[in-house]
Amino acid sequence: MKRYFYAGGEKHELDAADDRLAVDHVRARNAGLSDLVDDTSPISKLPGGITLVDRAAFSSTVYNQLEAAGVVQPVYRSGSAFVVLRPEVRVELDPGQQDAALEAVKASSVASHVTGSSVERISLQPKSGSAEDALDLANFIYENARPAASSVRMLQVVAKPKSEDRR
């Protein structure tokens, strides 16, 4: 299934980076699975204890165990950047949009928890803990309620510019 997100009211496509995974070391520790992820060599370290690693670092058995515990999340490419989705949605509201946004949350096939709500913003987490479910939820809310913004939390990894590019 082709993945996408909305930014500035425009649809942006995401391409799966099947050779990469995002590892959440905090979740691994909380699930008692640190021994399975601590020795992996990170390609990049991200905020919140997340690392980007080669998918080949894990056997299918270990991957399935980590996925079931919500320790690994898929990685995508958007342009030249790697994108790591997080299982969090933030909906920004213009005046009068809260009811429509909350109705879209209820109508979505993605079950979620409201983690924060005001007349200006709604924060959500999918009950599954899946970042892809969060992306689907954010897109559903945007497409059905048209709030000011509805987006999944993303971490982006962009290559460092070459020294000759910095001049």
C-alpha positions as CSV (number, residue, x, y, z in Angstrom):
1,M,0.0,0.0,0.0
2,K,1.4,3.4,-1.0
3,R,1.9,5.6,2.1
4,Y,1.6,9.4,2.2
5,F,1.2,12.3,4.6
6,Y,-0.2,15.8,4.5
7,A,1.9,18.9,5.1
8,G,0.8,22.4,4.3
9,G,-2.4,21.0,2.8
10,E,-0.5,19.0,0.2
11,K,-0.2,15.3,-0.1
12,H,3.4,13.9,0.0
13,E,4.3,10.3,-0.9
14,L,6.5,8.1,1.3
15,D,8.5,5.2,-0.2
16,A,9.3,2.2,2.0
17,A,13.0,1.9,3.0
18,D,12.9,-1.8,3.3
19,D,16.6,-2.0,4.2
20,R,16.2,0.2,7.3
21,L,14.4,0.0,10.7
22,A,13.9,2.4,13.6
23,V,14.6,0.8,17.0
24,D,13.1,2.4,20.1
25,H,15.6,1.6,22.9
26,V,13.3,2.9,25.6
27,R,10.6,0.5,24.6
28,A,13.1,-2.3,24.3
29,R,14.3,-1.7,27.8
30,N,10.7,-1.4,29.2
31,A,9.9,-4.7,27.4
32,G,13.0,-6.5,28.7
33,L,14.4,-6.8,25.2
34,S,17.5,-4.6,25.5
35,D,19.8,-7.6,25.0
36,L,18.3,-8.0,21.5
37,V,19.0,-4.4,20.3
38,D,21.9,-3.0,22.3
39,D,24.6,-4.5,20.1
40,T,23.2,-3.3,16.8
41,S,25.3,-0.7,15.0
42,P,23.3,2.5,14.5
43,I,23.4,4.2,11.1
44,S,22.0,7.3,12.9
45,K,21.0,8.2,16.4
46,L,17.7,10.1,16.8
47,P,16.0,11.9,19.6
48,G,14.2,9.9,22.3
49,G,16.4,6.8,22.2
50,I,15.6,5.9,18.6
51,T,18.3,4.5,16.3
52,L,18.2,3.9,12.6
53,V,19.7,0.5,11.8
54,D,20.1,-1.9,8.9
55,R,17.1,-4.3,8.6
56,A,19.6,-7.2,8.1
57,A,20.7,-6.7,11.8
58,F,17.8,-8.9,12.9
59,S,16.8,-12.4,12.0
60,S,13.1,-12.8,11.2
61,T,12.5,-14.4,14.6
62,V,14.0,-11.5,16.5
63,Y,12.3,-9.0,14.2
64,N,8.9,-10.5,14.9
65,Q,9.6,-10.4,18.6
66,L,10.6,-6.8,18.5
67,E,7.7,-5.8,16.3
68,A,5.2,-7.5,18.6
69,A,6.6,-5.4,21.5
70,G,6.4,-2.2,19.5
71,V,10.2,-1.8,19.6
72,V,10.8,-1.5,15.8
73,Q,9.0,0.8,13.4
74,P,9.3,1.0,9.6
75,V,11.4,3.6,7.9
76,Y,10.4,5.5,4.8
77,R,12.1,7.8,2.3
78,S,10.7,11.2,1.3
79,G,13.0,12.9,-1.2
80,S,16.5,12.5,0.1
81,A,15.5,12.1,3.7
82,F,14.8,9.0,5.7
83,V,11.6,9.4,7.7
84,V,10.8,7.5,10.9
85,L,7.1,7.6,11.9
86,R,6.2,7.7,15.6
87,P,2.9,6.3,17.0
88,E,1.6,9.8,17.8
89,V,-0.9,12.1,16.0
90,R,-1.3,15.8,16.5
91,V,-4.3,17.6,15.1
92,E,-4.1,21.5,14.9
93,L,-7.5,23.1,15.0
94,D,-8.9,26.4,13.7
95,P,-11.9,27.8,15.7
96,G,-15.0,25.6,15.4
97,Q,-13.2,22.5,14.1
98,Q,-12.9,20.4,17.3
99,D,-16.2,18.6,17.0
100,A,-15.6,17.5,13.4
101,A,-12.1,16.3,14.3
102,L,-13.3,14.3,17.2
103,E,-16.1,12.8,15.1
104,A,-13.4,11.7,12.5
105,V,-11.4,10.1,15.3
106,K,-14.5,8.1,16.4
107,A,-15.3,7.1,12.7
108,S,-11.7,6.0,12.0
109,S,-11.0,2.2,11.9
110,V,-7.8,3.0,13.9
111,A,-8.7,2.8,17.6
112,S,-6.9,5.5,19.6
113,H,-6.4,7.2,22.9
114,V,-6.8,10.9,23.2
115,T,-3.8,12.0,25.1
116,G,-4.5,15.7,25.1
117,S,-7.3,17.9,23.9
118,S,-8.1,21.7,23.8
119,V,-9.9,23.9,21.4
120,E,-6.6,24.4,19.5
121,R,-5.2,20.9,19.5
122,I,-5.9,17.2,19.9
123,S,-3.1,14.7,20.6
124,L,-3.7,11.0,20.0
125,Q,-2.0,7.6,20.1
126,P,-3.2,4.5,18.3
127,K,-4.0,1.7,20.8
128,S,-2.0,-0.7,18.6
129,G,1.2,1.3,19.2
130,S,1.8,1.2,15.5
131,A,3.3,4.2,13.7
132,E,1.6,3.1,10.5
133,D,-1.7,3.2,12.3
134,A,-0.9,6.7,13.5
135,L,-0.2,7.7,9.9
136,D,-3.5,6.2,8.7
137,L,-5.4,8.0,11.6
138,A,-3.8,11.3,10.8
139,N,-4.6,11.0,7.1
140,F,-8.2,9.9,7.9
141,I,-8.8,12.9,10.2
142,Y,-7.4,15.3,7.6
143,E,-9.3,13.9,4.7
144,N,-12.6,13.8,6.6
145,A,-12.6,16.8,9.0
146,R,-10.2,19.1,7.2
147,P,-8.6,20.6,10.3
148,A,-5.8,23.2,10.0
149,A,-3.4,20.2,10.2
150,S,-3.4,16.5,11.1
151,S,0.0,14.8,11.2
152,V,1.8,11.8,12.5
153,R,5.0,12.7,14.5
154,M,8.0,12.2,12.2
155,L,11.7,12.2,12.7
156,Q,13.7,12.9,9.6
157,V,17.3,12.0,8.8
158,V,19.0,14.0,6.2
159,A,22.5,13.3,5.0
160,K,25.1,15.8,6.0
161,P,26.2,18.1,3.2
162,K,29.5,17.4,1.7
163,S,32.3,19.8,2.7
164,E,32.3,21.4,-0.8
165,D,28.5,21.9,-0.5
166,R,28.9,24.1,2.6
167,R,30.9,26.8,0.9
